[in-house]
Amino acid sequence: MRQISKEVNSILRELVGKRIQAMKEGEPTKDDLLGLLLESNMRDTDENDQSSLGMTIEDVIEECKVFYFAGMETTSVLMTWAIILLSMHREWQNRAREEVIGLLGKTKPEYEGLSRLKTVSP
């Protein structure tokens, strides 16, 4: 577990470092959690790269891990529960399948198509 933790920290530290460098070079921040955290920190950082009010890089890394792993866990539980319910209620499983195939066919689902689903609402 320590080796995995070191590897995850290393990957995130590299990602954060690249994003900070890109922001310092004038690239616009991406509209995601990491971009928002770093943009907020850069406003509270002095000329010596010392943050007086913001989060440390370690804090940012920990926040990224929390969002990733918490999101992964809740999504996994949700999908498992949905599959269990559909297996217990075959009539809903059939209705959902028919609706998806009827509206989307064999095309890759996109937001516009998903928003038209009634039985299987996103």
BAVEX-43387 format. One record per residue (C-alpha): residue number from 1; x, y, z. Coordinates in nm, 2 decimals. Example, Ala and Ser with C-alpha at 12.3 -4.5 7.8 and 13.67 -1.06 7.14 Angstrom:
// BAVEX-43387
SITE_1_1.23_-0.45_0.78
SITE_2_1.37_-0.11_0.71
END
This chain:
// BAVEX-43387
SITE_1_0.00_0.00_0.00
SITE_2_0.29_0.24_0.07
SITE_3_0.43_0.18_-0.28
SITE_4_0.09_0.25_-0.43
SITE_5_0.05_0.56_-0.22
SITE_6_0.39_0.69_-0.33
SITE_7_0.31_0.62_-0.70
SITE_8_-0.03_0.80_-0.68
SITE_9_0.14_1.09_-0.50
SITE_10_0.41_1.10_-0.77
SITE_11_0.17_1.10_-1.05
SITE_12_-0.05_1.37_-0.90
SITE_13_0.26_1.58_-0.81
SITE_14_0.37_1.57_-1.17
SITE_15_0.02_1.66_-1.29
SITE_16_0.00_1.95_-1.05
SITE_17_0.35_2.07_-1.14
SITE_18_0.27_2.07_-1.51
SITE_19_-0.06_2.25_-1.46
SITE_20_0.11_2.52_-1.24
SITE_21_0.38_2.57_-1.50
SITE_22_0.12_2.60_-1.78
SITE_23_-0.07_2.86_-1.57
SITE_24_0.25_3.06_-1.51
SITE_25_0.31_3.06_-1.88
SITE_26_-0.03_3.22_-1.93
SITE_27_-0.24_2.92_-2.04
SITE_28_-0.60_2.96_-1.93
SITE_29_-0.70_2.73_-1.64
SITE_30_-0.91_2.44_-1.73
SITE_31_-1.26_2.43_-1.59
SITE_32_-1.21_2.14_-1.35
SITE_33_-1.14_2.08_-0.98
SITE_34_-0.76_2.10_-1.01
SITE_35_-0.78_2.42_-1.22
SITE_36_-1.01_2.59_-0.97
SITE_37_-0.79_2.49_-0.67
SITE_38_-0.47_2.61_-0.84
SITE_39_-0.63_2.93_-0.97
SITE_40_-0.75_3.01_-0.62
SITE_41_-0.41_2.94_-0.47
SITE_42_-0.23_3.15_-0.73
SITE_43_-0.43_3.45_-0.62
SITE_44_-0.31_3.40_-0.26
SITE_45_0.05_3.34_-0.35
SITE_46_0.33_3.60_-0.31
SITE_47_0.62_3.65_-0.53
SITE_48_0.82_3.38_-0.35
SITE_49_0.56_3.12_-0.44
SITE_50_0.46_3.11_-0.07
SITE_51_0.09_3.07_-0.01
SITE_52_-0.04_3.27_0.28
SITE_53_-0.41_3.18_0.26
SITE_54_-0.44_2.90_0.00
SITE_55_-0.37_2.53_0.01
SITE_56_-0.03_2.37_0.00
SITE_57_0.06_2.15_-0.29
SITE_58_0.02_1.86_-0.05
SITE_59_-0.33_1.98_0.03
SITE_60_-0.42_2.00_-0.34
SITE_61_-0.29_1.65_-0.40
SITE_62_-0.49_1.51_-0.11
SITE_63_-0.80_1.69_-0.23
SITE_64_-0.76_1.53_-0.58
SITE_65_-0.73_1.19_-0.42
SITE_66_-1.04_1.24_-0.21
SITE_67_-1.25_1.35_-0.51
SITE_68_-1.12_1.07_-0.73
SITE_69_-1.15_0.78_-0.49
SITE_70_-1.48_0.90_-0.34
SITE_71_-1.63_0.95_-0.68
SITE_72_-1.51_0.61_-0.79
SITE_73_-1.66_0.44_-0.49
SITE_74_-2.00_0.60_-0.51
SITE_75_-2.02_0.54_-0.89
SITE_76_-1.93_0.18_-0.84
SITE_77_-2.19_0.13_-0.57
SITE_78_-2.46_0.31_-0.77
SITE_79_-2.39_0.10_-1.08
SITE_80_-2.40_-0.22_-0.87
SITE_81_-2.73_-0.13_-0.71
SITE_82_-2.88_-0.04_-1.05
SITE_83_-2.78_-0.37_-1.20
SITE_84_-2.92_-0.56_-0.90
SITE_85_-3.25_-0.37_-0.92
SITE_86_-3.28_-0.43_-1.29
SITE_87_-3.21_-0.80_-1.25
SITE_88_-3.48_-0.82_-0.98
SITE_89_-3.73_-0.64_-1.20
SITE_90_-3.71_-0.78_-1.55
SITE_91_-4.00_-0.57_-1.68
SITE_92_-3.81_-0.25_-1.60
SITE_93_-3.49_-0.40_-1.75
SITE_94_-3.69_-0.47_-2.08
SITE_95_-3.85_-0.12_-2.08
SITE_96_-3.51_0.04_-2.03
SITE_97_-3.34_-0.17_-2.30
SITE_98_-3.62_-0.09_-2.55
SITE_99_-3.61_0.28_-2.47
SITE_100_-3.23_0.30_-2.52
SITE_101_-3.23_0.10_-2.84
SITE_102_-3.53_0.29_-2.97
SITE_103_-3.39_0.64_-2.91
SITE_104_-3.02_0.58_-2.95
SITE_105_-2.99_0.26_-3.16
SITE_106_-2.63_0.16_-3.21
SITE_107_-2.49_0.51_-3.19
SITE_108_-2.26_0.62_-2.91
SITE_109_-2.47_0.79_-2.63
SITE_110_-2.42_1.17_-2.61
SITE_111_-2.58_1.42_-2.37
SITE_112_-2.85_1.52_-2.62
SITE_113_-2.96_1.16_-2.67
SITE_114_-2.94_1.08_-2.30
SITE_115_-3.15_1.38_-2.21
SITE_116_-3.44_1.24_-2.41
SITE_117_-3.46_0.92_-2.21
SITE_118_-3.75_0.90_-1.97
SITE_119_-3.73_0.55_-1.82
SITE_120_-3.36_0.56_-1.79
SITE_121_-3.31_0.92_-1.69
SITE_122_-2.95_1.05_-1.65
END
